[in-house]
Amino acid sequence: MEDEMVNTEMQMRAGEDIGIGEDITPPLSPLSFSLHDSFIHSHCSSCFCPLPNRPSHSTTIPHSLLYCSPLCSSFGSLLHFHSAEFHLLRCLSSTSPPPSSTSDLRAALRLLRLLPSHSSQLGRTSGLLTNRHKLLADEQIVARIRCGARAMAIARRLRDGKQELIEVDENEYDAVLFEEEEAALCLVLTNSVEVQDNDGRTLGIAVYDPTFSWINHSCSPNSCYRFLISPPSTAASPADSKLRIVPSCSNGEKSVYSNIEFRKGYGEYGPRMIVRSIKRIKRSEEVTVAYTDLLQPKEITASNHAPSRLSSDHSSSRDEANRKLTDYVDEIISEYLSVGDPESCCEKLESILVLGLHDEPLETKEGKIQLNFRLHPLHHMALNAYITLASSYKIHANDMLALCSEMNGHQLKPFHMSRAGAAYSFLLAAAAHHLFSFETSLIVSVANFWTSAGESLLTFARSSAWDLFGKQEITGLELLSHGNRKCSKCSFLDKFEANFSLSQNLNEDFENISSKFLDCISSYSREVWNFLSQGSHYLKMFKEPFDFSSSANMPKISDLEPTLCRKNMDSYCWSSSGLEEAQQATNQERINILHLGVHCLLFGEYLASICYGTHSHYTRQVQRLVYCDDK
């Protein structure tokens, strides 16, 4: 069977009609898995759970791994030793400098322990494509594969008690000698997926059997996947979970292999995976997922006083501007992550968003013209900028509040920063949702953005700083009451929460439920956007942040003052006028911001339930944010 599949594109197809937001696989156990080196000291190497008593952080490579329980230790210790993982780490810990990562090597050794001996002549092992010949032809990765295969082979010989080590000059590399290790490492590089926890941190990698590995990538997928990270004693499968997809191949005509038996993984150990539909899938339709970030549109606008003078011959200028803008934004974000200066980050990002990039003068028949390239508000890098700005303003506000004991003209700035962070978080959710309206496979990212926007708006509305303004008629505690959470514009919210808490299937009415949420979100956003966007040149350029469909609402260069330049981009410095703006904030505006936040949170929860189910960590997070302060 494997000989037939070597040059055949394998697929997984729906074995029955599948609705939106339904599990299409039971929890799948990994064939192999390993933590990234940075998490070896803080997480269990058997189940990926955080360790109850985390040791102090160490940058050295440990010989032995750590476990969260005796059950995990009894399993993991045997695997660690018998796979030669222990011997690999012992050898590598003495190298100088130590390797930057060993997770792929350790996963490959664990895979060799589970799978039978194989020949590298086969393109597949237990149904999984090794891609060996293609990877070894890649000059950028071949050295890594050969070095890793040699280290794995040495570790396995040490495990077997063979004292003679493999001494082969790099220039005389013997591929036959390291055939098994090469094939296993190539299989891991080809089929492994990054395992993320509920906070979005990438803990390690895992390889799954063809039930998942045969699911192909699509830029418009109909499914997504999530991980179950829990100790083995609590790793119970949902009662109604079953495998609803079947293997297939595409080699000129469609064939379905309904009787294939795949090799079993490690059962309750390791991060398990569930595949779930995000669209309706018809019987026999191919099931697909996204391997990469889907939010990567390549749209960029060129602002120029005489755009008609540009011709297609100058597309290279656009490409170069795209590269420069992308590199510059990446550089700002990387500097922020490494240095941690939120104020500088906000200033630089807003400057590039507003002013754009001035390119070198362009020669035309009419003479030289000056081009200014700006990120489109829906460009992938613009969305990244919104994410970073929302985070930076939040951190900057918290840092300043920690230094402020009283509210005065200068100490109102943290309040203003928190407001800007909430505004950018909402702008991000609205922009991503506009893209989602054209491509529903973006639902995973959009659910996260709506949840984050709701959290930021709710935190801002509940801030005690409001109570220090003279004209506030309601306190933070009163704002948290159930009555103030009720939506005055509709009775939909209470009905939705009641049905959702009873785990009723709301996915069949997806369009209607989404429409009702969006109607209220749009209405509240129009009432509070002028207040949320105060002080920001960029945010003020959006007439209605929730409407990207009309060109009239999109930012334009003409919206800016002609004298605007980088040196006066510190638009968030409070002045006496800023103090007056804050004091004029009405009680109703604060309540409207609260309502907007609650709607965003619950809409994010609803979208997340399609991706992860109604009892996921997202649901618990949203319920905690909405209700925890009542207790």
C-alpha positions as CSV (number, residue, x, y, z in Angstrom):
1,M,0.0,0.0,0.0
2,E,2.8,2.5,0.9
3,D,4.5,1.9,-2.4
4,E,1.3,3.0,-4.2
5,M,1.1,6.1,-2.1
6,V,4.7,7.4,-2.6
7,N,3.9,9.6,-5.6
8,T,0.2,10.1,-4.8
9,E,-1.3,13.1,-3.1
10,M,-3.2,11.9,-0.1
11,Q,-6.3,13.6,1.2
12,M,-8.9,13.3,3.9
13,R,-12.6,13.6,2.9
14,A,-15.8,14.0,4.8
15,G,-17.5,10.6,5.3
16,E,-20.8,12.3,5.9
17,D,-22.4,15.8,5.8
18,I,-20.9,18.0,8.5
19,G,-22.3,21.1,9.9
20,I,-20.5,24.3,10.9
21,G,-18.8,24.1,14.3
22,E,-18.7,20.3,14.7
23,D,-15.8,18.0,15.8
24,I,-14.8,15.8,12.9
25,T,-12.2,13.7,14.7
26,P,-11.9,12.3,18.2
27,P,-8.9,13.4,20.2
28,L,-5.8,12.3,18.1
29,S,-2.8,11.0,20.0
30,P,0.7,12.0,18.7
31,L,3.1,9.6,17.1
32,S,5.9,11.8,18.5
33,F,6.2,15.0,20.5
34,S,8.8,17.2,22.3
35,L,8.9,20.4,24.1
36,H,10.9,23.3,22.8
37,D,14.1,23.8,24.7
38,S,12.9,27.0,26.4
39,F,10.0,25.1,28.1
40,I,11.9,21.9,29.2
41,H,12.4,23.5,32.7
42,S,8.8,24.7,33.2
43,H,6.5,22.1,31.6
44,C,6.0,18.4,31.8
45,S,7.7,16.5,29.0
46,S,5.0,13.8,29.0
47,C,1.8,15.9,28.8
48,F,3.0,19.5,28.2
49,C,1.2,20.7,31.4
50,P,2.9,23.5,33.5
51,L,4.9,22.0,36.3
52,P,3.3,22.6,39.7
53,N,6.7,23.6,41.3
54,R,8.7,25.2,38.5
55,P,12.5,25.1,39.1
56,S,14.5,28.2,38.5
57,H,15.1,29.0,34.8
58,S,18.2,27.5,33.3
59,T,19.8,28.1,29.9
60,T,21.7,24.8,30.0
61,I,20.5,21.6,28.2
62,P,19.4,19.1,30.9
63,H,20.3,15.4,30.7
64,S,16.9,14.4,32.3
65,L,13.5,15.9,31.6
66,L,10.9,17.0,34.2
67,Y,7.4,15.6,34.8
68,C,4.3,16.8,36.6
69,S,3.2,13.5,38.2
70,P,4.5,10.0,38.9
71,L,2.2,8.7,36.1
72,C,3.9,11.0,33.6
73,S,7.3,10.2,35.0
74,S,6.9,6.5,34.7
75,F,5.9,6.9,31.0
76,G,8.3,9.7,30.1
77,S,11.4,8.4,31.8
78,L,11.3,5.1,29.9
79,L,10.7,6.9,26.6
80,H,13.4,9.4,27.3
81,F,16.0,6.7,27.9
82,H,15.0,4.0,25.4
83,S,14.6,6.5,22.5
84,A,18.2,7.7,23.2
85,E,16.9,11.2,23.9
86,F,18.8,11.2,27.2
87,H,22.1,10.3,25.4
88,L,21.5,13.0,22.8
89,L,21.1,15.7,25.4
90,R,24.1,14.5,27.3
91,C,26.3,14.7,24.2
92,L,24.9,18.1,23.1
93,S,25.3,19.7,26.5
94,S,29.0,19.5,26.2
95,T,29.2,21.1,22.7
96,S,30.3,24.7,22.4
97,P,28.2,26.5,21.4
98,P,25.2,24.3,22.3
99,P,22.6,24.0,19.5
100,S,19.9,26.6,19.3
101,S,17.1,23.9,19.3
102,T,16.9,20.2,19.9
103,S,13.2,19.7,19.7
104,D,13.1,18.3,16.2
105,L,16.0,15.9,17.0
106,R,14.3,14.6,20.1
107,A,11.0,14.2,18.3
108,A,12.7,12.2,15.6
109,L,14.3,9.9,18.1
110,R,11.0,9.3,19.8
111,L,9.5,8.6,16.4
112,L,12.1,6.0,15.7
113,R,11.3,4.3,18.9
114,L,7.6,3.9,17.9
115,L,7.9,3.2,14.2
116,P,9.4,0.0,12.7
117,S,12.8,0.0,10.9
118,H,12.3,1.4,7.5
119,S,14.3,2.1,4.4
120,S,14.9,5.6,3.2
121,Q,14.2,4.4,-0.3
122,L,10.5,4.7,0.6
123,G,8.9,8.1,0.2
124,R,6.5,7.4,3.1
125,T,6.8,5.8,6.5
126,S,3.6,4.5,8.1
127,G,1.8,6.7,5.6
128,L,3.7,9.8,6.4
129,L,5.7,11.6,3.6
130,T,9.4,12.0,4.5
131,N,10.2,14.4,1.7
132,R,13.8,13.3,2.2
133,H,15.2,13.8,-1.3
134,K,13.6,17.2,-1.6
135,L,14.9,18.4,1.8
136,L,18.4,17.1,1.2
137,A,18.5,19.1,-2.1
138,D,17.9,22.3,-0.2
139,E,21.2,23.9,0.5
140,Q,19.8,26.0,3.4
141,I,18.7,22.9,5.4
142,V,20.9,20.0,4.3
143,A,23.7,20.9,6.8
144,R,21.2,20.9,9.7
145,I,19.8,17.5,8.6
146,R,23.2,15.9,8.3
147,C,24.5,17.3,11.6
148,G,21.3,16.2,13.3
149,A,21.3,12.7,11.8
150,R,24.9,12.2,13.0
151,A,24.1,13.4,16.5
152,M,21.1,11.1,16.6
153,A,23.1,8.1,15.4
154,I,25.8,8.7,18.0
155,A,23.1,8.9,20.7
156,R,21.6,5.6,19.6
157,R,24.9,3.8,19.6
158,L,25.6,5.1,23.1
159,R,22.2,3.8,24.2
160,D,23.1,0.4,22.8
161,G,26.4,0.3,24.7
162,K,28.6,0.6,21.6
163,Q,31.5,2.7,22.8
164,E,32.9,3.4,19.3
165,L,31.5,6.6,18.1
166,I,30.9,7.5,14.5
167,E,33.9,9.4,13.2
168,V,33.0,10.6,9.7
169,D,34.5,13.8,8.2
170,E,31.8,16.2,7.1
171,N,33.2,16.3,3.6
172,E,32.9,12.5,3.5
173,Y,29.3,12.2,4.7
174,D,28.0,8.6,4.3
175,A,24.2,8.9,3.7
176,V,23.7,5.1,4.0
177,L,25.2,5.1,7.5
178,F,22.7,7.6,8.8
179,E,19.8,6.6,6.6
180,E,17.2,5.9,9.3
181,E,18.1,9.0,11.3
182,E,17.9,11.2,8.2
183,A,14.5,9.8,7.2
184,A,13.1,10.2,10.7
185,L,14.3,13.8,10.9
186,C,13.0,14.7,7.5
187,L,9.6,13.1,8.4
188,V,9.5,15.4,11.5
189,L,10.4,18.5,9.6
190,T,7.8,17.7,7.0
191,N,4.9,16.6,9.2
192,S,5.3,18.2,12.6
193,V,3.0,21.0,13.8
194,E,3.6,23.6,16.5
195,V,1.7,22.9,19.7
196,Q,0.1,26.0,21.4
197,D,-1.4,26.3,24.8
198,N,-4.5,28.3,25.7
199,D,-2.5,31.5,25.9
200,G,-1.1,31.1,22.4
201,R,2.4,30.1,23.4
202,T,4.1,27.6,21.2
203,L,5.3,24.9,23.7
204,G,6.8,22.4,21.3
205,I,6.1,20.2,18.3
206,A,4.1,17.0,17.6
207,V,3.7,14.6,14.7
208,Y,0.3,13.0,14.2
209,D,-0.8,10.0,12.1
210,P,-2.3,10.4,8.6
211,T,-5.7,11.1,10.0
212,F,-4.4,14.6,10.5
213,S,-1.2,14.6,8.4
214,W,-3.1,13.8,5.2
215,I,-5.3,16.9,5.7
216,N,-4.0,19.3,3.1
217,H,-3.5,23.1,3.4
218,S,-5.8,25.6,1.8
219,C,-5.9,29.4,1.8
220,S,-9.7,29.0,2.3
221,P,-9.9,26.0,4.7
222,N,-13.1,24.5,5.9
223,S,-11.6,23.2,9.2
224,C,-9.3,24.1,12.0
225,Y,-7.7,22.2,14.8
226,R,-7.1,22.7,18.5
227,F,-4.9,21.0,21.2
228,L,-5.9,19.2,24.4
229,I,-3.2,19.6,27.0
230,S,-4.1,17.8,30.2
231,P,-2.6,15.1,32.5
232,P,-3.3,11.6,31.4
233,S,-5.7,10.8,34.3
234,T,-8.0,13.6,33.1
235,A,-7.7,13.1,29.4
236,A,-11.3,11.9,28.8
237,S,-12.7,11.9,25.3
238,P,-16.0,13.6,24.5
239,A,-18.8,11.1,24.6
240,D,-20.0,11.8,21.1
241,S,-16.6,12.1,19.4
242,K,-16.0,9.9,16.4
243,L,-14.0,9.9,13.2
244,R,-16.1,11.5,10.5
245,I,-13.4,11.7,7.8
246,V,-11.9,9.0,5.5
247,P,-8.6,8.8,3.7
248,S,-8.5,9.3,0.0
249,C,-6.0,9.9,-2.8
250,S,-5.9,11.9,-6.0
251,N,-3.9,10.3,-8.8
252,G,-6.1,11.0,-11.8
253,E,-9.2,9.6,-10.3
254,K,-10.5,9.8,-6.7
255,S,-10.1,6.6,-4.6
256,V,-11.2,6.2,-1.0
257,Y,-9.3,3.9,1.4
258,S,-11.9,3.2,4.0
259,N,-10.1,0.2,5.4
260,I,-6.6,1.7,6.2
261,E,-5.4,1.0,9.7
262,F,-3.1,3.8,10.9
263,R,-0.4,3.2,13.6
264,K,-1.6,4.3,17.0
265,G,0.1,7.0,18.9
266,Y,1.0,7.4,22.6
267,G,-2.6,7.3,23.9
268,E,-3.3,9.7,26.7
269,Y,0.3,11.1,26.7
270,G,1.4,14.1,24.7
271,P,-0.7,16.9,23.3
272,R,-3.8,15.5,21.7
273,M,-5.5,17.2,18.8
274,I,-9.1,17.6,17.6
275,V,-10.1,18.7,14.1
276,R,-13.2,20.8,13.9
277,S,-15.3,22.2,11.0
278,I,-15.5,26.0,10.5
279,K,-17.7,25.7,7.4
280,R,-20.4,23.3,6.3
281,I,-18.7,20.3,4.6
282,K,-20.6,18.0,2.2
283,R,-20.1,14.3,2.1
284,S,-17.0,13.4,0.1
285,E,-15.8,17.0,0.0
286,E,-12.1,17.4,0.8
287,V,-11.2,18.5,4.4
288,T,-8.6,21.2,4.6
289,V,-6.9,23.4,7.2
290,A,-4.5,26.4,7.1
291,Y,-0.8,25.7,7.7
292,T,0.0,29.4,7.8
293,D,-1.3,32.8,8.9
294,L,-4.2,33.7,6.5
295,L,-4.1,37.4,7.4
296,Q,-1.5,38.3,4.8
297,P,-3.1,40.5,2.1
298,K,-0.5,42.2,-0.1
299,E,-2.3,45.5,-0.7
300,I,-0.4,48.8,-0.4
301,T,-1.5,52.3,-1.5
302,A,0.6,54.9,-3.2
303,S,-0.3,58.4,-2.3
304,N,0.7,61.0,-4.8
305,H,-0.6,64.4,-6.0
306,A,-0.6,63.2,-9.6
307,P,-1.4,59.5,-9.6
308,S,-2.3,59.5,-13.3
309,R,1.3,60.0,-14.1
310,L,2.2,56.5,-12.7
311,S,2.4,53.6,-15.1
312,S,2.6,49.9,-14.7
313,D,6.3,50.2,-15.5
314,H,6.8,51.4,-12.0
315,S,5.5,48.3,-10.3
316,S,9.0,47.6,-9.1
317,S,8.8,50.8,-7.1
318,R,5.7,49.5,-5.3
319,D,7.4,46.1,-4.7
320,E,10.4,47.9,-3.2
321,A,8.2,50.1,-1.1
322,N,6.3,47.1,0.1
323,R,9.6,45.5,1.2
324,K,10.8,48.7,2.9
325,L,7.5,49.2,4.8
326,T,7.4,45.6,5.9
327,D,11.0,45.6,7.1
328,Y,10.5,48.9,8.9
329,V,7.4,47.8,10.7
330,D,9.0,44.5,11.6
331,E,12.0,46.3,12.9
332,I,9.9,48.5,15.2
333,I,7.9,45.5,16.6
334,S,11.1,43.5,17.1
335,E,12.7,46.4,18.9
336,Y,9.7,46.7,21.1
337,L,9.7,43.0,22.0
338,S,13.4,43.0,22.8
339,V,13.9,46.4,24.4
340,G,10.4,46.9,25.9
341,D,10.0,50.7,25.3
342,P,6.2,51.1,24.6
343,E,6.3,54.8,24.3
344,S,8.9,54.8,21.5
345,C,7.1,51.9,19.8
346,C,3.8,53.8,19.7
347,E,5.4,57.0,18.4
348,K,7.2,55.1,15.5
349,L,4.3,52.9,14.5
350,E,1.8,55.8,14.4
351,S,4.2,57.9,12.5
352,I,4.6,55.3,9.7
353,L,0.8,54.7,9.7
354,V,0.0,58.4,9.2
355,L,3.0,59.7,7.2
356,G,3.9,56.6,5.3
357,L,7.2,56.1,3.5
358,H,8.7,58.7,1.2
359,D,10.5,57.0,-1.6
360,E,13.2,58.3,-3.9
361,P,11.9,60.7,-6.6
362,L,10.6,58.8,-9.6
363,E,11.6,59.8,-13.2
364,T,8.7,60.2,-15.5
365,K,8.2,61.8,-18.9
366,E,6.9,64.9,-17.2
367,G,9.9,65.0,-14.8
368,K,10.6,63.9,-11.3
369,I,7.7,63.2,-8.9
370,Q,7.8,62.4,-5.2
371,L,6.0,59.2,-4.2
372,N,4.6,58.5,-0.7
373,F,3.7,54.9,0.1
374,R,1.4,54.1,2.9
375,L,0.1,50.9,4.4
376,H,-3.5,50.1,3.4
377,P,-5.6,49.9,6.7
378,L,-6.3,46.2,5.9
379,H,-2.8,45.3,5.0
380,H,-1.2,42.5,7.0
381,M,1.5,44.8,8.5
382,A,-1.1,47.4,9.4
383,L,-3.0,44.7,11.4
384,N,0.3,43.8,13.1
385,A,0.8,47.5,13.9
386,Y,-2.7,47.6,15.5
387,I,-1.9,44.5,17.6
388,T,1.3,46.1,18.8
389,L,-0.2,49.5,19.5
390,A,-3.0,48.0,21.5
391,S,-0.5,46.1,23.6
392,S,2.0,49.0,23.9
393,Y,-0.6,51.5,25.0
394,K,-2.0,49.1,27.6
395,I,1.5,48.3,29.0
396,H,2.5,52.0,28.9
397,A,-0.7,52.9,30.9
398,N,0.0,50.2,33.5
399,D,3.6,51.4,33.9
400,M,2.5,54.9,34.4
401,L,-0.2,54.0,36.8
402,A,2.3,52.2,38.9
403,L,4.2,55.4,39.3
404,C,1.2,57.7,39.9
405,S,-0.5,58.0,43.3
406,E,-2.8,60.9,42.4
407,M,-4.6,62.1,39.3
408,N,-3.5,65.5,38.0
409,G,-2.8,67.1,34.6
410,H,0.2,64.8,34.0
411,Q,-1.3,61.7,35.7
412,L,-4.3,61.7,33.4
413,K,-2.0,60.4,30.7
414,P,-2.4,56.7,31.8
415,F,-6.2,57.1,31.3
416,H,-5.6,58.4,27.9
417,M,-3.2,55.6,27.0
418,S,-5.7,53.0,28.2
419,R,-8.3,54.6,26.0
420,A,-6.0,54.6,22.9
421,G,-5.2,50.9,23.6
422,A,-8.9,50.0,23.7
423,A,-9.5,52.0,20.5
424,Y,-6.7,50.2,18.5
425,S,-7.9,46.8,19.8
426,F,-11.4,47.6,18.5
427,L,-10.1,48.9,15.2
428,L,-8.2,45.6,14.8
429,A,-11.3,43.5,15.4
430,A,-13.4,45.6,13.0
431,A,-10.7,45.5,10.3
432,A,-10.2,41.7,10.6
433,H,-14.0,41.2,10.6
434,H,-14.2,43.1,7.3
435,L,-11.8,40.6,5.8
436,F,-13.8,37.7,7.5
437,S,-16.9,38.8,5.7
438,F,-15.1,37.8,2.4
439,E,-13.3,34.8,3.8
440,T,-15.0,33.0,6.6
441,S,-11.9,30.7,7.2
442,L,-10.4,33.7,9.2
443,I,-12.8,32.9,12.0
444,V,-10.1,31.7,14.4
445,S,-8.2,35.0,14.3
446,V,-11.4,37.1,14.3
447,A,-12.7,35.3,17.4
448,N,-9.5,36.2,19.2
449,F,-9.5,39.8,18.1
450,W,-13.2,40.4,19.2
451,T,-12.4,38.8,22.6
452,S,-9.3,41.0,23.0
453,A,-11.3,44.1,22.0
454,G,-14.0,43.3,24.4
455,E,-11.5,42.8,27.2
456,S,-9.8,46.1,26.5
457,L,-13.0,48.1,26.3
458,L,-14.4,46.5,29.5
459,T,-11.2,47.1,31.4
460,F,-11.2,50.7,30.3
461,A,-14.9,51.2,31.2
462,R,-14.4,49.7,34.6
463,S,-11.3,51.7,35.4
464,S,-11.3,53.5,38.7
465,A,-9.8,56.6,37.0
466,W,-13.3,57.6,35.8
467,D,-14.4,58.0,39.4
468,L,-11.9,60.8,39.8
469,F,-13.5,63.0,37.2
470,G,-15.8,65.6,38.8
471,K,-18.9,64.9,36.7
472,Q,-19.2,61.1,37.1
473,E,-22.6,60.1,38.4
474,I,-21.9,56.4,38.6
475,T,-19.1,54.6,40.4
476,G,-17.1,51.7,39.0
477,L,-18.9,49.2,41.4
478,E,-22.3,50.4,40.2
479,L,-21.2,50.1,36.6
480,L,-20.7,46.3,37.2
481,S,-24.2,45.6,38.2
482,H,-26.3,43.3,36.0
483,G,-28.7,46.0,35.1
484,N,-26.0,48.1,33.5
485,R,-24.9,45.1,31.5
486,K,-28.3,44.8,29.8
487,C,-28.5,46.0,26.3
488,S,-31.0,48.9,25.9
489,K,-31.0,48.5,22.1
490,C,-32.1,44.8,22.0
491,S,-33.3,41.9,24.0
492,F,-31.0,39.6,22.1
493,L,-28.1,39.5,24.6
494,D,-30.0,37.8,27.5
495,K,-31.6,35.3,25.2
496,F,-28.2,34.4,23.6
497,E,-26.5,34.0,27.0
498,A,-29.3,31.8,28.2
499,N,-29.1,29.5,25.2
500,F,-25.4,29.5,25.2
501,S,-25.2,28.5,28.9
502,L,-27.5,25.5,28.1
503,S,-25.1,24.4,25.3
504,Q,-27.8,24.7,22.7
505,N,-26.5,24.5,19.1
506,L,-26.6,28.0,17.8
507,N,-24.4,27.4,14.8
508,E,-27.2,26.6,12.4
509,D,-28.4,30.2,12.8
510,F,-25.0,31.6,12.3
511,E,-25.9,34.4,9.9
512,N,-28.8,35.7,12.0
513,I,-26.9,35.6,15.3
514,S,-23.9,37.3,13.8
515,S,-26.1,40.0,12.2
516,K,-27.7,40.9,15.5
517,F,-24.4,41.1,17.3
518,L,-22.9,43.3,14.5
519,D,-25.9,45.6,14.5
520,C,-25.5,46.4,18.2
521,I,-21.7,46.6,17.9
522,S,-21.9,49.0,15.0
523,S,-24.5,51.2,16.8
524,Y,-22.5,51.5,20.0
525,S,-19.3,52.1,18.1
526,R,-20.8,55.1,16.4
527,E,-21.7,56.6,19.7
528,V,-18.3,56.2,21.4
529,W,-15.8,56.3,18.6
530,N,-15.3,60.1,18.7
531,F,-14.4,59.9,22.3
532,L,-12.2,56.8,21.9
533,S,-10.2,58.3,19.0
534,Q,-9.6,61.7,20.7
535,G,-5.9,62.8,20.4
536,S,-4.9,60.3,17.7
537,H,-4.2,61.6,14.1
538,Y,-4.5,58.1,12.7
539,L,-7.6,56.9,14.6
540,K,-9.4,60.2,13.7
541,M,-8.9,59.4,10.0
542,F,-11.5,56.7,10.4
543,K,-15.0,58.2,10.2
544,E,-16.7,55.0,11.2
545,P,-14.2,52.3,12.3
546,F,-16.7,49.5,11.7
547,D,-17.3,50.3,8.1
548,F,-14.5,49.5,5.7
549,S,-16.8,48.9,2.8
550,S,-17.1,52.5,1.7
551,S,-14.1,54.5,0.4
552,A,-15.6,57.5,2.1
553,N,-14.7,56.0,5.5
554,M,-11.1,55.1,4.6
555,P,-8.2,57.2,5.7
556,K,-6.9,59.7,3.1
557,I,-3.7,61.8,3.0
558,S,-6.0,64.9,2.6
559,D,-7.3,64.2,6.1
560,L,-3.9,65.4,7.5
561,E,-2.7,68.8,8.1
562,P,-0.1,69.9,5.5
563,T,2.4,70.8,8.2
564,L,2.2,67.4,10.0
565,C,5.7,65.9,10.5
566,R,7.4,63.4,12.6
567,K,8.6,65.8,15.3
568,N,5.0,66.6,16.4
569,M,3.7,63.0,16.3
570,D,3.6,62.9,20.2
571,S,-0.2,63.4,19.9
572,Y,-0.9,61.7,23.2
573,C,0.8,64.3,25.4
574,W,-1.9,65.8,27.7
575,S,-2.5,69.5,27.7
576,S,-5.2,71.6,29.4
577,S,-7.5,70.9,26.4
578,G,-6.9,67.2,27.0
579,L,-7.9,67.5,30.6
580,E,-11.1,69.2,29.5
581,E,-11.9,66.5,27.0
582,A,-11.5,63.8,29.7
583,Q,-13.7,65.7,32.2
584,Q,-16.4,66.1,29.6
585,A,-16.7,62.4,29.3
586,T,-20.3,61.6,30.1
587,N,-21.7,58.9,32.3
588,Q,-23.6,57.6,29.2
589,E,-20.4,57.4,27.2
590,R,-18.9,55.2,29.9
591,I,-21.9,52.9,29.9
592,N,-21.9,52.7,26.1
593,I,-18.3,51.7,26.2
594,L,-19.2,49.0,28.7
595,H,-22.0,47.7,26.4
596,L,-19.7,47.7,23.4
597,G,-17.1,45.7,25.4
598,V,-19.7,43.1,26.5
599,H,-21.0,42.7,22.9
600,C,-17.5,42.3,21.6
601,L,-16.7,39.7,24.2
602,L,-19.8,37.6,23.7
603,F,-19.5,37.8,19.9
604,G,-15.9,36.6,20.3
605,E,-17.1,33.8,22.5
606,Y,-19.7,32.8,20.0
607,L,-17.2,32.7,17.1
608,A,-14.7,30.8,19.3
609,S,-17.3,28.2,20.2
610,I,-17.5,27.3,16.5
611,C,-13.7,26.7,16.5
612,Y,-13.2,25.2,19.9
613,G,-16.7,24.1,21.3
614,T,-18.9,25.7,23.9
615,H,-16.8,24.4,26.9
616,S,-13.4,25.7,25.7
617,H,-10.9,27.9,27.5
618,Y,-12.3,30.8,25.5
619,T,-15.7,30.4,27.0
620,R,-14.3,30.3,30.5
621,Q,-12.2,33.3,29.8
622,V,-15.1,35.4,28.5
623,Q,-17.4,34.4,31.4
624,R,-14.7,35.3,33.9
625,L,-14.2,38.7,32.2
626,V,-17.9,39.5,32.1
627,Y,-19.0,38.2,35.5
628,C,-16.0,37.7,37.8
629,D,-16.1,41.2,39.3
630,D,-19.6,40.6,40.5
631,K,-18.3,38.0,43.0
